[in-house]
Amino acid sequence: MKIAVVGTGYVGLVSSACFAELGHEVWGIDIDEKKIEKLKKGESPIFEPGLEELIRKGLQTKRLHFTTKLDEALPHVSVVFSAVATPPGENHSADLRAVFAVSRAVAETADHDLLFVNKSTVPVGTGKECEKVIAEALKKRGATFHIPVISNPEFLREGMAVSDTLMPDRIVVGINGSTEAKKHIEELYRPITRVGKPIVFMSRESAEIVKYASNAFLATKISFINMLTELTEQTGADIRDVARGMGLDDRIGPRFLHAGIGYGGSCFPKDVKALLATGRELGIPMEIVEATDKINARQRARFFTKILAALKPKSTVGIWGLSFKPKTDDMREAPSLDLLPALVDAGHTVRAFDPAGMENAAKLLPKGIDFVESPMDAAKEANAVILLTEWDEFRGIDLGDLQKMMKGKDLFDGRNVYEPAEVKEIGLTYHGIGL
């Protein structure tokens, strides 16, 4: 099939490259000229394992094209994906201006029947509003093209986005009354469904809710286990044992029960707050989701308060990890964006290392932070080392070498990566969460 993907951000770029890998001809469209020129050279503007290789392969096979002009791509395609950003707007509700702008532009440019697919995360009812925008634009130009709107939310994990797209747990599709649209989607995803991956059809409204519901539920698991860390700390229990005992129940499962400083990133914080905003707009209470959000904020603040209280005046602090999670350079809602400014404001010297996120972090963090080339460079002569992101590079650190490198003894483990007994054995003071 021939398809267009409007928006070459995280979701749009991964989708474009993966659809090309599946054999489709794809036009990736974006208004950012510098980004498009970079993509045409086979250079990915974001760090994601395996993505740049797929972009280069798609360009070489001529199944992947990039352009800033919608009218250059639209005459060739039968399906248009909208993958533009839906950032938090007023009162944390999703800002849908870009989605509606794409809907309008497609209707104003189309010269034949098309299928319009919302890939962006949008609140329930957005598809209906897009239909109105498209209908108005078509009526204004006197056109009668058929452009049904469907919902096809993404479920990508940063750091695993390529494999999540090519081998997803499920493909969720919301279609309201268009048999032809269903055929198009079945053909589009046939390379994936042929290997047994399920495609689940439902109403458009249901599909729009699924994405928010999924992320809010996973965030709730994280906040639930984090809520218990105060209890385990005060009673002498070990949160890791609690999580293990819970996770072995197959009704619960072990995933997302790893205690730490809470969730961040582009999805969980935004989607939890957006779901709460939708509930407020409709007058529907969502107490569990509200508690999830509050616990996450409290968990981060609680650990940071412990750090700031333990540090001596004008300490030198080594930071391990800046991005919100490993295998990405994404800084959105990263704990480092809260902690490092607080450390600088308190008069401490900060040396930081992250395998991928330092360039992005430097644009967002205050001046005076020293970005170094290795974990040990960050730890050199440090009074304390703070692990914020559980990159594999940090898991394999020789703790004996770390102890010799540091001036002080405090190791703050925000992700419970290390065994407290091992840290104490080599002469460091361990500060974990829920231990």
C-alpha positions in Angstrom: 0.0 0.0 0.0 0.9 3.6 -0.4 0.5 5.7 2.8 1.4 9.1 4.2 2.3 9.8 7.8 1.9 13.4 8.9 4.4 14.3 11.7 7.9 12.8 12.0 8.1 13.0 15.8 8.6 9.9 17.9 5.5 8.0 16.8 5.3 9.3 13.3 8.9 8.6 12.4 9.0 5.1 14.0 5.7 4.3 12.2 7.0 5.6 8.8 10.2 3.6 9.0 8.4 0.4 10.2 5.7 0.6 7.6 8.4 0.9 4.9 10.1 -2.1 6.4 6.8 -4.1 6.1 6.8 -3.4 2.3 4.6 -0.4 2.0 5.6 2.8 0.3 5.5 5.6 2.8 5.7 9.4 2.7 6.8 11.0 6.0 5.6 14.6 6.2 6.7 17.4 8.5 6.7 21.2 8.5 10.2 21.2 10.0 12.5 21.7 7.0 15.7 21.1 8.9 14.4 17.8 10.2 13.2 16.6 6.8 16.6 17.4 5.2 18.3 15.4 8.0 15.9 12.5 7.4 16.6 12.6 3.7 20.2 12.0 4.5 19.3 8.9 6.6 20.0 10.6 9.9 17.5 10.1 12.7 16.7 13.2 14.9 15.9 11.0 17.9 17.8 8.3 19.6 16.0 5.0 19.3 17.7 1.6 18.9 17.4 0.3 15.3 15.5 3.3 14.0 18.3 5.0 12.0 19.1 1.6 10.3 15.5 1.3 9.2 15.4 4.8 7.9 18.5 4.2 5.8 17.1 0.9 4.5 13.8 2.6 3.6 15.6 5.3 1.6 17.8 2.8 -0.2 14.8 0.7 -1.2 12.9 3.8 -2.2 10.0 2.7 -0.1 10.5 5.7 2.3 10.3 9.3 1.3 10.3 12.5 3.3 8.8 15.9 2.4 7.4 19.1 3.8 4.6 19.3 1.3 1.4 17.5 1.9 0.3 18.0 -1.8 3.4 16.2 -2.9 2.4 13.0 -1.1 -1.4 12.9 -1.1 -2.0 12.2 -4.8 -0.1 8.9 -4.4 -1.7 7.5 -1.2 -4.8 5.8 0.0 -4.3 6.1 3.8 -3.1 9.2 5.8 -1.9 8.8 9.3 -2.0 11.8 11.6 0.9 11.4 14.1 1.3 15.0 15.3 1.9 16.0 18.9 -1.0 16.4 21.4 0.8 18.1 24.3 -0.9 19.1 27.5 -3.0 22.2 27.1 -5.1 24.2 29.5 -5.9 22.3 32.6 -3.8 19.4 31.3 -6.4 18.5 28.6 -4.9 17.4 25.2 -4.1 20.3 22.9 -5.7 19.1 19.6 -4.9 22.0 17.4 -2.4 20.2 15.4 -4.7 17.2 14.9 -7.5 19.4 13.6 -5.0 21.3 11.4 -3.9 18.1 9.7 -7.6 17.0 9.3 -8.4 20.3 7.6 -5.2 20.3 5.4 -5.9 16.8 4.2 -9.5 17.7 3.3 -8.3 20.8 1.5 -5.7 19.0 -0.5 -7.2 15.6 -1.3 -8.0 14.8 -4.9 -9.5 11.3 -4.3 -11.1 9.2 -1.5 -8.8 8.6 1.5 -8.7 7.0 4.8 -7.8 9.3 7.7 -6.2 7.6 10.7 -5.6 9.2 14.0 -2.3 7.6 15.4 -1.8 10.4 17.9 -3.1 9.9 21.4 -6.4 11.8 21.5 -9.3 11.9 24.0 -12.6 10.2 23.3 -14.7 12.1 20.8 -11.7 13.5 18.8 -12.5 11.3 15.7 -16.0 12.8 15.6 -14.6 16.3 15.7 -12.1 15.5 13.0 -15.0 14.3 10.8 -16.7 17.6 11.2 -13.6 19.5 10.3 -13.1 17.4 7.2 -16.7 17.7 6.2 -16.6 21.5 6.5 -13.4 21.8 4.5 -14.8 19.5 1.7 -18.0 21.4 1.6 -16.2 24.7 1.3 -14.3 23.6 -1.8 -17.4 21.8 -3.2 -15.7 18.4 -3.1 -17.5 15.1 -2.3 -14.5 12.8 -1.5 -15.1 10.1 1.0 -12.6 10.5 3.9 -13.7 8.4 6.9 -11.9 8.9 10.2 -10.6 5.9 12.3 -8.6 5.5 15.4 -5.4 3.4 15.6 -3.6 4.3 18.8 0.1 3.4 19.3 1.5 1.4 22.2 5.2 2.0 21.8 7.8 1.8 24.6 10.7 4.2 24.1 13.8 2.2 23.7 11.8 -0.7 22.3 9.7 1.2 19.7 10.9 -0.6 16.6 10.2 -4.1 17.9 6.9 -2.9 19.4 5.8 -1.7 16.0 6.9 -4.6 14.0 5.8 -7.3 16.6 3.1 -5.6 18.7 1.0 -7.2 21.5 -2.1 -6.1 19.6 -3.3 -3.7 17.0 -6.3 -1.7 18.1 -8.5 -0.1 15.5 -11.7 1.9 16.0 -14.0 2.2 13.0 -17.5 3.5 12.9 -19.5 2.0 10.0 -17.0 1.8 7.1 -16.5 -1.6 5.6 -14.0 -0.3 3.1 -11.9 1.3 5.8 -11.7 -2.0 7.6 -10.4 -3.7 4.4 -7.7 -1.1 4.0 -6.5 -1.6 7.6 -6.5 -5.4 7.3 -4.4 -5.1 4.1 -2.1 -2.5 5.8 -1.4 -4.7 8.8 -1.4 -8.1 7.0 2.4 -8.5 7.3 2.0 -8.4 11.1 -1.3 -10.4 11.4 0.2 -13.2 9.2 2.6 -14.0 12.0 -0.2 -14.3 14.6 -0.4 -10.8 16.1 -4.1 -9.9 16.8 -5.9 -7.0 15.3 -8.9 -5.9 17.4 -11.7 -3.9 15.8 -14.0 -1.9 17.9 -15.9 1.4 17.9 -13.8 4.6 17.4 -14.8 5.9 20.8 -13.6 2.6 22.5 -10.3 2.7 20.7 -9.7 6.3 21.7 -10.2 5.4 25.4 -8.0 2.2 25.2 -4.8 4.1 24.9 -5.5 6.4 27.9 -6.9 3.5 30.0 -3.8 1.3 29.3 -1.3 4.0 30.3 -3.3 5.0 33.3 -3.5 1.4 34.5 0.2 0.8 34.1 0.9 4.1 35.9 -1.4 2.9 38.7 0.7 -0.3 39.1 3.8 1.8 39.4 2.2 4.2 41.9 0.7 1.4 43.9 4.1 -0.3 44.6 5.7 3.1 45.2 3.0 3.9 47.8 4.1 0.9 49.7 7.7 2.0 49.9 7.1 4.3 52.9 5.4 1.4 54.7 8.4 -1.0 54.0 10.9 1.6 55.0 9.3 2.2 58.4 8.7 -1.4 59.2 11.9 -3.0 58.1 10.4 -4.8 55.1 12.0 -5.0 51.6 9.8 -3.6 48.8 11.6 -6.0 46.4 10.3 -9.0 48.3 6.8 -7.5 48.5 6.8 -6.9 44.7 8.1 -10.4 44.0 5.5 -12.0 46.3 2.8 -10.0 44.5 4.0 -10.5 41.0 4.1 -14.3 41.2 0.3 -14.2 41.3 -0.6 -14.5 37.6 -3.6 -12.3 38.2 -1.2 -9.4 39.0 2.0 -10.2 37.2 5.5 -8.8 37.9 5.7 -6.0 35.3 5.5 -2.4 36.5 5.9 -3.4 40.1 9.5 -2.1 40.3 9.7 0.6 43.0 11.6 3.7 42.3 11.3 7.5 42.0 8.2 7.2 39.8 7.2 7.4 36.2 8.1 10.1 33.7 8.3 10.4 29.9 6.0 11.6 27.2 3.1 9.3 27.9 2.3 8.3 31.5 2.3 11.8 33.0 0.5 13.4 30.1 -2.1 10.7 29.6 -2.9 10.3 33.2 -3.5 14.1 33.5 -5.5 14.1 30.2 -7.7 11.3 31.4 -8.4 13.2 34.6 -9.2 16.3 32.5 -11.7 14.3 30.4 -13.3 13.1 33.6 -13.7 16.6 34.9 -15.2 17.8 31.6 -17.8 15.1 31.7 -18.4 15.3 35.4 -17.0 11.8 36.0 -14.9 11.2 39.2 -11.7 9.2 38.7 -10.4 8.8 42.2 -7.9 6.0 41.4 -6.3 7.9 38.5 -6.1 11.0 40.7 -4.4 9.1 43.4 -1.9 7.6 40.9 -0.9 11.1 39.8 -0.5 12.4 43.4 1.5 9.4 44.5 3.9 9.8 41.6 4.6 13.4 42.5 5.0 12.6 46.2 7.4 9.7 45.5 9.7 11.9 43.5 9.6 14.7 46.1 10.1 12.3 49.0 13.4 10.9 47.5 14.7 14.3 46.5 14.0 15.7 50.0 16.0 12.8 51.5 18.9 13.6 49.2 19.0 17.3 49.9 18.8 16.7 53.6 21.7 14.3 53.6 24.1 16.4 51.5 26.6 18.6 53.3 26.9 22.3 52.2 28.7 22.8 48.8 28.9 19.0 48.1 30.1 17.6 44.8 27.4 15.3 43.4 27.7 12.8 40.6 24.6 12.1 38.6 24.1 8.8 36.7 21.3 9.1 34.2 19.4 12.1 32.8 16.8 10.8 30.4 13.5 9.6 31.9 14.3 5.9 31.1 17.1 3.9 29.5 17.6 3.5 25.8 16.2 6.9 24.9 17.4 10.5 24.9 13.9 11.7 25.8 13.9 14.2 28.7 10.2 14.8 29.0 9.1 14.7 32.7 12.6 13.2 33.6 13.4 13.3 37.3 16.7 15.0 36.5 14.8 18.1 35.4 13.5 18.5 39.0 16.5 17.3 41.0 19.5 19.0 39.2 18.1 22.5 39.4 17.4 22.0 43.1 21.0 20.8 43.7 22.4 23.8 41.8 20.1 26.2 43.7 21.4 24.6 47.0 25.0 25.5 46.1 26.2 22.0 45.2 28.5 21.2 42.3 26.9 18.8 39.8 28.7 16.5 37.4 26.4 14.4 35.2 26.6 11.5 32.7 24.0 9.9 30.5 24.8 7.6 27.5 22.3 9.3 25.2 20.6 12.3 26.9 23.2 14.9 27.6 22.7 17.0 24.5 19.0 17.3 25.1 19.5 17.7 28.9 22.0 20.6 28.3 19.2 22.6 26.6 16.8 22.2 29.6 19.0 22.3 32.7 20.6 25.3 34.3 24.1 26.5 33.4 27.0 25.3 35.6 26.3 21.6 35.3 29.4 19.7 34.1 28.5 17.0 31.6 31.2 14.4 31.6 32.2 11.4 29.4 31.7 8.4 31.8 30.0 7.3 35.0 33.4 7.3 36.8 34.1 10.9 35.6 30.9 11.9 37.3 31.8 10.0 40.5 35.4 11.4 40.7 35.9 13.1 44.1 32.1 13.2 44.6 30.6 13.4 48.0 27.6 11.5 46.7 26.5 9.7 43.6 22.8 9.6 42.6 21.5 7.1 40.1 18.3 8.4 38.4 18.1 6.3 35.2 18.8 2.5 35.2 21.0 2.3 32.1 22.8 -1.0 31.7 26.1 0.8 31.9 25.4 1.6 35.6 24.3 -1.9 36.5 27.7 -3.3 35.6 29.7 -0.7 37.6 32.5 -2.1 39.8 31.4 -0.9 43.2 35.0 -1.2 44.6 36.3 1.1 41.9 33.4 3.5 42.7 34.3 3.6 46.3 37.9 4.4 45.5 36.9 7.1 43.1 34.5 8.9 45.5 35.4 11.4 48.2 32.3 10.7 50.2 30.3 7.6 50.9 26.6 8.3 49.9 25.1 6.3 47.0 21.5 7.2 46.3 19.9 4.5 44.2 16.7 5.9 42.7 15.9 2.7 40.8 17.0 0.0 43.4 19.6 -1.3 40.9 22.1 -2.4 43.5 22.1 -4.8 46.4 22.3 -2.8 49.7 24.5 -5.4 51.3 27.1 -5.3 48.5 27.2 -1.5 48.6 27.7 -1.5 52.4 30.3 -4.2 52.2 32.7 -2.0 50.1 32.3 0.9 52.5 29.6 3.1 50.9 26.3 4.2 52.5 23.3 2.9 50.5 20.1 4.9 50.1 17.4 3.0 48.2 13.7 3.2 48.0 11.5 1.0 50.2 14.4 -1.0 51.5 
